[in-house]
Amino acid sequence: MAERIRRPRGSVQGNPVVFGHVSPEAKAVVIDTADALGISQARAIELILLTLPLGPDGVPTAIDRDQFKSEELPIPAA
């Protein structure tokens, strides 16, 4: 694997952390993007997210909102 382009030291200090479990296919997109560009996986995730075209409500235009209408139910407060 080629050496990756690093961000300047301290440039991400204070940025929020994104964490979540994803499918192997989604992880492969991140790995392939990072490898092709010679950047870190974190930077690849950031670039992928920041280049998504968004609709007027802030949701990426490629997402079918109808498939998420009843998937998640609110969790009552403890």
Biopython code that builds the backbone (N, CA, C, O; Angstrom):
import numpy as np
from Bio.PDB.StructureBuilder import StructureBuilder

atoms = [
    (1, "MET", "N", (0.847, -1.174, 0.000)),
    (1, "MET", "CA", (0.000, 0.000, 0.000)),
    (1, "MET", "C", (0.896, 1.242, 0.000)),
    (1, "MET", "O", (1.869, 1.318, 0.750)),
    (2, "ALA", "N", (0.561, 2.189, -0.832)),
    (2, "ALA", "CA", (1.335, 3.426, -0.930)),
    (2, "ALA", "C", (1.131, 4.286, 0.309)),
    (2, "ALA", "O", (0.149, 4.143, 1.037)),
    (3, "GLU", "N", (2.078, 5.174, 0.524)),
    (3, "GLU", "CA", (1.965, 6.089, 1.664)),
    (3, "GLU", "C", (0.771, 7.015, 1.456)),
    (3, "GLU", "O", (0.516, 7.478, 0.345)),
    (4, "ARG", "N", (0.066, 7.271, 2.511)),
    (4, "ARG", "CA", (-1.136, 8.106, 2.440)),
    (4, "ARG", "C", (-0.797, 9.565, 2.701)),
    (4, "ARG", "O", (0.128, 9.884, 3.447)),
    (5, "ILE", "N", (-1.565, 10.437, 2.071)),
    (5, "ILE", "CA", (-1.431, 11.868, 2.315)),
    (5, "ILE", "C", (-2.044, 12.148, 3.685)),
    (5, "ILE", "O", (-3.194, 11.791, 3.939)),
    (6, "ARG", "N", (-1.288, 12.776, 4.549)),
    (6, "ARG", "CA", (-1.774, 13.069, 5.899)),
    (6, "ARG", "C", (-2.222, 14.517, 5.995)),
    (6, "ARG", "O", (-1.676, 15.395, 5.327)),
    (7, "ARG", "N", (-3.207, 14.750, 6.820)),
    (7, "ARG", "CA", (-3.624, 16.128, 7.100)),
    (7, "ARG", "C", (-2.577, 16.760, 8.003)),
    (7, "ARG", "O", (-1.853, 16.053, 8.703)),
    (8, "PRO", "N", (-2.491, 18.082, 7.994)),
    (8, "PRO", "CA", (-1.543, 18.742, 8.906)),
    (8, "PRO", "C", (-1.856, 18.385, 10.358)),
    (8, "PRO", "O", (-3.020, 18.299, 10.749)),
    (9, "ARG", "N", (-0.811, 18.182, 11.148)),
    (9, "ARG", "CA", (-0.960, 17.816, 12.554)),
    (9, "ARG", "C", (-1.867, 18.831, 13.267)),
    (9, "ARG", "O", (-1.673, 20.041, 13.155)),
    (10, "GLY", "N", (-2.842, 18.320, 13.991)),
    (10, "GLY", "CA", (-3.745, 19.153, 14.778)),
    (10, "GLY", "C", (-4.910, 19.736, 13.995)),
    (10, "GLY", "O", (-5.756, 20.416, 14.575)),
    (11, "SER", "N", (-4.977, 19.485, 12.679)),
    (11, "SER", "CA", (-6.024, 20.116, 11.871)),
    (11, "SER", "C", (-7.418, 19.544, 12.129)),
    (11, "SER", "O", (-8.413, 20.191, 11.803)),
    (12, "VAL", "N", (-7.508, 18.361, 12.700)),
    (12, "VAL", "CA", (-8.824, 17.783, 12.985)),
    (12, "VAL", "C", (-9.164, 17.827, 14.475)),
    (12, "VAL", "O", (-10.197, 17.312, 14.901)),
    (13, "GLN", "N", (-8.301, 18.434, 15.241)),
    (13, "GLN", "CA", (-8.540, 18.514, 16.675)),
    (13, "GLN", "C", (-9.846, 19.254, 16.939)),
    (13, "GLN", "O", (-10.064, 20.346, 16.414)),
    (14, "GLY", "N", (-10.694, 18.670, 17.737)),
    (14, "GLY", "CA", (-11.976, 19.286, 18.067)),
    (14, "GLY", "C", (-13.098, 18.892, 17.120)),
    (14, "GLY", "O", (-14.256, 19.217, 17.381)),
    (15, "ASN", "N", (-12.787, 18.199, 16.022)),
    (15, "ASN", "CA", (-13.846, 17.742, 15.122)),
    (15, "ASN", "C", (-14.620, 16.606, 15.778)),
    (15, "ASN", "O", (-14.042, 15.830, 16.539)),
    (16, "PRO", "N", (-15.917, 16.494, 15.497)),
    (16, "PRO", "CA", (-16.686, 15.390, 16.065)),
    (16, "PRO", "C", (-16.281, 14.063, 15.440)),
    (16, "PRO", "O", (-15.734, 14.028, 14.337)),
    (17, "VAL", "N", (-16.550, 12.982, 16.143)),
    (17, "VAL", "CA", (-16.243, 11.635, 15.680)),
    (17, "VAL", "C", (-17.536, 10.985, 15.194)),
    (17, "VAL", "O", (-18.577, 11.101, 15.840)),
    (18, "VAL", "N", (-17.463, 10.301, 14.055)),
    (18, "VAL", "CA", (-18.597, 9.542, 13.525)),
    (18, "VAL", "C", (-18.280, 8.070, 13.737)),
    (18, "VAL", "O", (-17.196, 7.608, 13.380)),
    (19, "PHE", "N", (-19.225, 7.331, 14.318)),
    (19, "PHE", "CA", (-19.011, 5.907, 14.566)),
    (19, "PHE", "C", (-20.294, 5.156, 14.279)),
    (19, "PHE", "O", (-21.376, 5.581, 14.682)),
    (20, "GLY", "N", (-20.173, 4.066, 13.600)),
    (20, "GLY", "CA", (-21.342, 3.227, 13.358)),
    (20, "GLY", "C", (-20.958, 1.964, 12.636)),
    (20, "GLY", "O", (-19.960, 1.930, 11.915)),
    (21, "HIS", "N", (-21.736, 0.933, 12.822)),
    (21, "HIS", "CA", (-21.524, -0.330, 12.124)),
    (21, "HIS", "C", (-22.147, -0.217, 10.736)),
    (21, "HIS", "O", (-23.265, 0.277, 10.588)),
    (22, "VAL", "N", (-21.417, -0.675, 9.723)),
    (22, "VAL", "CA", (-21.906, -0.629, 8.346)),
    (22, "VAL", "C", (-21.730, -2.005, 7.703)),
    (22, "VAL", "O", (-21.030, -2.866, 8.235)),
    (23, "SER", "N", (-22.365, -2.193, 6.569)),
    (23, "SER", "CA", (-22.236, -3.452, 5.833)),
    (23, "SER", "C", (-20.832, -3.562, 5.241)),
    (23, "SER", "O", (-20.161, -2.549, 5.041)),
    (24, "PRO", "N", (-20.391, -4.779, 4.962)),
    (24, "PRO", "CA", (-19.090, -4.942, 4.318)),
    (24, "PRO", "C", (-18.993, -4.193, 2.984)),
    (24, "PRO", "O", (-17.925, -3.700, 2.620)),
    (25, "GLU", "N", (-20.111, -4.111, 2.264)),
    (25, "GLU", "CA", (-20.122, -3.391, 0.982)),
    (25, "GLU", "C", (-19.878, -1.900, 1.181)),
    (25, "GLU", "O", (-19.157, -1.281, 0.399)),
    (26, "ALA", "N", (-20.465, -1.324, 2.210)),
    (26, "ALA", "CA", (-20.260, 0.098, 2.488)),
    (26, "ALA", "C", (-18.816, 0.356, 2.920)),
    (26, "ALA", "O", (-18.206, 1.342, 2.506)),
    (27, "LYS", "N", (-18.279, -0.523, 3.741)),
    (27, "LYS", "CA", (-16.886, -0.394, 4.179)),
    (27, "LYS", "C", (-15.939, -0.494, 2.982)),
    (27, "LYS", "O", (-14.931, 0.210, 2.924)),
    (28, "ALA", "N", (-16.268, -1.376, 2.023)),
    (28, "ALA", "CA", (-15.434, -1.531, 0.830)),
    (28, "ALA", "C", (-15.388, -0.239, 0.015)),
    (28, "ALA", "O", (-14.356, 0.088, -0.571)),
    (29, "VAL", "N", (-16.502, 0.496, -0.026)),
    (29, "VAL", "CA", (-16.515, 1.785, -0.727)),
    (29, "VAL", "C", (-15.513, 2.742, -0.078)),
    (29, "VAL", "O", (-14.768, 3.433, -0.772)),
    (30, "VAL", "N", (-15.501, 2.776, 1.238)),
    (30, "VAL", "CA", (-14.575, 3.650, 1.967)),
    (30, "VAL", "C", (-13.127, 3.226, 1.701)),
    (30, "VAL", "O", (-12.278, 4.062, 1.394)),
    (31, "ILE", "N", (-12.855, 1.943, 1.819)),
    (31, "ILE", "CA", (-11.495, 1.440, 1.607)),
    (31, "ILE", "C", (-11.031, 1.713, 0.179)),
    (31, "ILE", "O", (-9.919, 2.199, -0.030)),
    (32, "ASP", "N", (-11.879, 1.403, -0.806)),
    (32, "ASP", "CA", (-11.508, 1.609, -2.209)),
    (32, "ASP", "C", (-11.259, 3.083, -2.513)),
    (32, "ASP", "O", (-10.321, 3.420, -3.235)),
    (33, "THR", "N", (-12.090, 3.956, -1.967)),
    (33, "THR", "CA", (-11.913, 5.397, -2.176)),
    (33, "THR", "C", (-10.608, 5.867, -1.555)),
    (33, "THR", "O", (-9.840, 6.589, -2.191)),
    (34, "ALA", "N", (-10.354, 5.462, -0.316)),
    (34, "ALA", "CA", (-9.118, 5.854, 0.370)),
    (34, "ALA", "C", (-7.891, 5.346, -0.377)),
    (34, "ALA", "O", (-6.920, 6.082, -0.551)),
    (35, "ASP", "N", (-7.932, 4.091, -0.817)),
    (35, "ASP", "CA", (-6.799, 3.517, -1.546)),
    (35, "ASP", "C", (-6.564, 4.237, -2.867)),
    (35, "ASP", "O", (-5.426, 4.559, -3.209)),
    (36, "ALA", "N", (-7.643, 4.490, -3.614)),
    (36, "ALA", "CA", (-7.511, 5.135, -4.923)),
    (36, "ALA", "C", (-6.948, 6.546, -4.815)),
    (36, "ALA", "O", (-6.201, 6.991, -5.687)),
    (37, "LEU", "N", (-7.310, 7.255, -3.736)),
    (37, "LEU", "CA", (-6.873, 8.643, -3.568)),
    (37, "LEU", "C", (-5.621, 8.773, -2.712)),
    (37, "LEU", "O", (-5.014, 9.842, -2.650)),
    (38, "GLY", "N", (-5.230, 7.672, -2.044)),
    (38, "GLY", "CA", (-4.056, 7.728, -1.181)),
    (38, "GLY", "C", (-4.277, 8.566, 0.062)),
    (38, "GLY", "O", (-3.383, 9.278, 0.520)),
    (39, "ILE", "N", (-5.490, 8.468, 0.602)),
    (39, "ILE", "CA", (-5.843, 9.246, 1.791)),
    (39, "ILE", "C", (-6.329, 8.287, 2.874)),
    (39, "ILE", "O", (-6.501, 7.095, 2.619)),
    (40, "SER", "N", (-6.548, 8.801, 4.071)),
    (40, "SER", "CA", (-7.036, 7.966, 5.162)),
    (40, "SER", "C", (-8.512, 7.622, 4.943)),
    (40, "SER", "O", (-9.225, 8.297, 4.201)),
    (41, "GLN", "N", (-8.940, 6.564, 5.604)),
    (41, "GLN", "CA", (-10.352, 6.202, 5.516)),
    (41, "GLN", "C", (-11.232, 7.286, 6.125)),
    (41, "GLN", "O", (-12.341, 7.523, 5.648)),
    (42, "ALA", "N", (-10.749, 7.944, 7.171)),
    (42, "ALA", "CA", (-11.523, 9.026, 7.789)),
    (42, "ALA", "C", (-11.732, 10.167, 6.798)),
    (42, "ALA", "O", (-12.829, 10.713, 6.690)),
    (43, "ARG", "N", (-10.672, 10.520, 6.076)),
    (43, "ARG", "CA", (-10.779, 11.588, 5.071)),
    (43, "ARG", "C", (-11.691, 11.155, 3.934)),
    (43, "ARG", "O", (-12.448, 11.969, 3.405)),
    (44, "ALA", "N", (-11.628, 9.865, 3.546)),
    (44, "ALA", "CA", (-12.499, 9.356, 2.492)),
    (44, "ALA", "C", (-13.964, 9.465, 2.900)),
    (44, "ALA", "O", (-14.803, 9.890, 2.106)),
    (45, "ILE", "N", (-14.270, 9.083, 4.133)),
    (45, "ILE", "CA", (-15.650, 9.203, 4.624)),
    (45, "ILE", "C", (-16.098, 10.657, 4.567)),
    (45, "ILE", "O", (-17.204, 10.953, 4.114)),
    (46, "GLU", "N", (-15.247, 11.555, 5.025)),
    (46, "GLU", "CA", (-15.585, 12.977, 5.026)),
    (46, "GLU", "C", (-15.863, 13.472, 3.602)),
    (46, "GLU", "O", (-16.846, 14.178, 3.376)),
    (47, "LEU", "N", (-15.012, 13.110, 2.650)),
    (47, "LEU", "CA", (-15.207, 13.548, 1.268)),
    (47, "LEU", "C", (-16.474, 12.970, 0.657)),
    (47, "LEU", "O", (-17.206, 13.667, -0.045)),
    (48, "ILE", "N", (-16.731, 11.688, 0.927)),
    (48, "ILE", "CA", (-17.952, 11.058, 0.410)),
    (48, "ILE", "C", (-19.182, 11.802, 0.942)),
    (48, "ILE", "O", (-20.095, 12.120, 0.180)),
    (49, "LEU", "N", (-19.202, 12.074, 2.229)),
    (49, "LEU", "CA", (-20.354, 12.759, 2.827)),
    (49, "LEU", "C", (-20.517, 14.182, 2.316)),
    (49, "LEU", "O", (-21.632, 14.623, 2.040)),
    (50, "LEU", "N", (-19.409, 14.898, 2.190)),
    (50, "LEU", "CA", (-19.488, 16.303, 1.780)),
    (50, "LEU", "C", (-19.789, 16.488, 0.300)),
    (50, "LEU", "O", (-20.157, 17.588, -0.113)),
    (51, "THR", "N", (-19.644, 15.439, -0.515)),
    (51, "THR", "CA", (-19.933, 15.568, -1.941)),
    (51, "THR", "C", (-21.289, 14.991, -2.335)),
    (51, "THR", "O", (-21.653, 15.020, -3.511)),
    (52, "LEU", "N", (-22.040, 14.468, -1.367)),
    (52, "LEU", "CA", (-23.378, 13.968, -1.668)),
    (52, "LEU", "C", (-24.302, 15.127, -2.025)),
    (52, "LEU", "O", (-24.369, 16.111, -1.288)),
    (53, "PRO", "N", (-25.017, 15.025, -3.153)),
    (53, "PRO", "CA", (-26.004, 16.069, -3.449)),
    (53, "PRO", "C", (-27.179, 15.949, -2.475)),
    (53, "PRO", "O", (-27.729, 14.866, -2.274)),
    (54, "LEU", "N", (-27.548, 17.074, -1.880)),
    (54, "LEU", "CA", (-28.614, 17.092, -0.875)),
    (54, "LEU", "C", (-29.871, 17.745, -1.426)),
    (54, "LEU", "O", (-29.806, 18.689, -2.214)),
    (55, "GLY", "N", (-31.015, 17.226, -0.998)),
    (55, "GLY", "CA", (-32.293, 17.833, -1.339)),
    (55, "GLY", "C", (-32.543, 19.033, -0.449)),
    (55, "GLY", "O", (-31.722, 19.335, 0.417)),
    (56, "PRO", "N", (-33.656, 19.726, -0.639)),
    (56, "PRO", "CA", (-33.955, 20.927, 0.155)),
    (56, "PRO", "C", (-34.091, 20.657, 1.649)),
    (56, "PRO", "O", (-33.936, 21.570, 2.460)),
    (57, "ASP", "N", (-34.382, 19.397, 2.021)),
    (57, "ASP", "CA", (-34.520, 19.058, 3.439)),
    (57, "ASP", "C", (-33.222, 18.532, 4.036)),
    (57, "ASP", "O", (-33.199, 18.117, 5.195)),
    (58, "GLY", "N", (-32.129, 18.543, 3.250)),
    (58, "GLY", "CA", (-30.836, 18.112, 3.760)),
    (58, "GLY", "C", (-30.566, 16.628, 3.660)),
    (58, "GLY", "O", (-29.510, 16.169, 4.095)),
    (59, "VAL", "N", (-31.487, 15.865, 3.100)),
    (59, "VAL", "CA", (-31.314, 14.424, 2.919)),
    (59, "VAL", "C", (-30.694, 14.187, 1.538)),
    (59, "VAL", "O", (-31.129, 14.798, 0.562)),
    (60, "PRO", "N", (-29.681, 13.307, 1.438)),
    (60, "PRO", "CA", (-29.105, 13.024, 0.117)),
    (60, "PRO", "C", (-30.186, 12.613, -0.877)),
    (60, "PRO", "O", (-31.074, 11.826, -0.550)),
    (61, "THR", "N", (-30.105, 13.150, -2.092)),
    (61, "THR", "CA", (-31.144, 12.940, -3.096)),
    (61, "THR", "C", (-31.252, 11.491, -3.555)),
    (61, "THR", "O", (-32.301, 11.097, -4.066)),
    (62, "ALA", "N", (-30.214, 10.689, -3.392)),
    (62, "ALA", "CA", (-30.245, 9.290, -3.824)),
    (62, "ALA", "C", (-30.999, 8.383, -2.860)),
    (62, "ALA", "O", (-31.255, 7.224, -3.186)),
    (63, "ILE", "N", (-31.353, 8.874, -1.701)),
    (63, "ILE", "CA", (-32.029, 8.054, -0.697)),
    (63, "ILE", "C", (-33.536, 8.097, -0.912)),
    (63, "ILE", "O", (-34.127, 9.170, -1.037)),
    (64, "ASP", "N", (-34.146, 6.918, -0.954)),
    (64, "ASP", "CA", (-35.591, 6.798, -1.066)),
    (64, "ASP", "C", (-36.181, 6.920, 0.333)),
    (64, "ASP", "O", (-36.127, 5.980, 1.126)),
    (65, "ARG", "N", (-36.736, 8.072, 0.619)),
    (65, "ARG", "CA", (-37.274, 8.328, 1.965)),
    (65, "ARG", "C", (-38.409, 7.382, 2.337)),
    (65, "ARG", "O", (-38.600, 7.079, 3.515)),
    (66, "ASP", "N", (-39.164, 6.912, 1.347)),
    (66, "ASP", "CA", (-40.324, 6.060, 1.635)),
    (66, "ASP", "C", (-39.939, 4.744, 2.297)),
    (66, "ASP", "O", (-40.746, 4.171, 3.029)),
    (67, "GLN", "N", (-38.730, 4.253, 2.060)),
    (67, "GLN", "CA", (-38.345, 2.983, 2.673)),
    (67, "GLN", "C", (-38.035, 3.123, 4.160)),
    (67, "GLN", "O", (-37.823, 2.113, 4.831)),
    (68, "PHE", "N", (-38.003, 4.326, 4.688)),
    (68, "PHE", "CA", (-37.689, 4.534, 6.102)),
    (68, "PHE", "C", (-38.874, 5.054, 6.909)),
    (68, "PHE", "O", (-38.698, 5.422, 8.070)),
    (69, "LYS", "N", (-40.047, 5.095, 6.345)),
    (69, "LYS", "CA", (-41.204, 5.685, 7.024)),
    (69, "LYS", "C", (-41.553, 4.977, 8.328)),
    (69, "LYS", "O", (-41.839, 5.648, 9.320)),
    (70, "SER", "N", (-41.540, 3.641, 8.363)),
    (70, "SER", "CA", (-41.975, 2.963, 9.584)),
    (70, "SER", "C", (-40.890, 2.062, 10.185)),
    (70, "SER", "O", (-41.174, 1.254, 11.070)),
    (71, "GLU", "N", (-39.658, 2.201, 9.710)),
    (71, "GLU", "CA", (-38.600, 1.295, 10.179)),
    (71, "GLU", "C", (-38.216, 1.554, 11.618)),
    (71, "GLU", "O", (-38.037, 0.611, 12.389)),
    (72, "GLU", "N", (-38.088, 2.803, 11.990)),
    (72, "GLU", "CA", (-37.609, 3.116, 13.335)),
    (72, "GLU", "C", (-38.746, 3.695, 14.169)),
    (72, "GLU", "O", (-39.463, 4.596, 13.735)),
    (73, "LEU", "N", (-38.892, 3.164, 15.361)),
    (73, "LEU", "CA", (-39.906, 3.654, 16.285)),
    (73, "LEU", "C", (-39.231, 4.407, 17.411)),
    (73, "LEU", "O", (-38.121, 4.050, 17.807)),
    (74, "PRO", "N", (-39.875, 5.450, 17.941)),
    (74, "PRO", "CA", (-39.264, 6.185, 19.036)),
    (74, "PRO", "C", (-39.096, 5.312, 20.280)),
    (74, "PRO", "O", (-39.951, 4.481, 20.588)),
    (75, "ILE", "N", (-38.011, 5.506, 20.973)),
    (75, "ILE", "CA", (-37.749, 4.767, 22.206)),
    (75, "ILE", "C", (-38.234, 5.630, 23.368)),
    (75, "ILE", "O", (-37.817, 6.781, 23.494)),
    (76, "PRO", "N", (-39.114, 5.089, 24.225)),
    (76, "PRO", "CA", (-39.608, 5.892, 25.336)),
    (76, "PRO", "C", (-38.480, 6.224, 26.313)),
    (76, "PRO", "O", (-37.559, 5.430, 26.509)),
    (77, "ALA", "N", (-38.565, 7.384, 26.910)),
    (77, "ALA", "CA", (-37.556, 7.816, 27.886)),
    (77, "ALA", "C", (-37.648, 6.928, 29.122)),
    (77, "ALA", "O", (-38.731, 6.511, 29.533)),
    (78, "ALA", "N", (-36.504, 6.656, 29.690)),
    (78, "ALA", "CA", (-36.473, 5.793, 30.885)),
    (78, "ALA", "C", (-36.896, 6.545, 32.122)),
    (78, "ALA", "O", (-36.928, 5.974, 33.212)),
]
sb = StructureBuilder()
sb.init_structure("model")
sb.init_model(0)
sb.init_chain("A")
sb.init_seg("    ")
for serial, (resi, resn, name, xyz) in enumerate(atoms, 1):
    if name == "N":
        sb.init_residue(resn, " ", resi, " ")
    sb.init_atom(name, np.array(xyz, "f"), 0.0, 1.0, " ", f" {name:<3s}", serial, name[0])
structure = sb.get_structure()
